[in-house]
Amino acid sequence: MKVGKCMLLLICCQHVTRTVNNKISHHFPK
């Protein structure tokens, strides 16, 4: 059970990071 929770948390973190990066890219185009 612990491993499953860790994997879920990791996926959530990656999703959040990707979303934040996309928002930053839209706000500050290079």
ABEGO torsion letter per residue (X at the ends): XAAAAAAAAAAAAAAAAAAAAAAAAAABBX
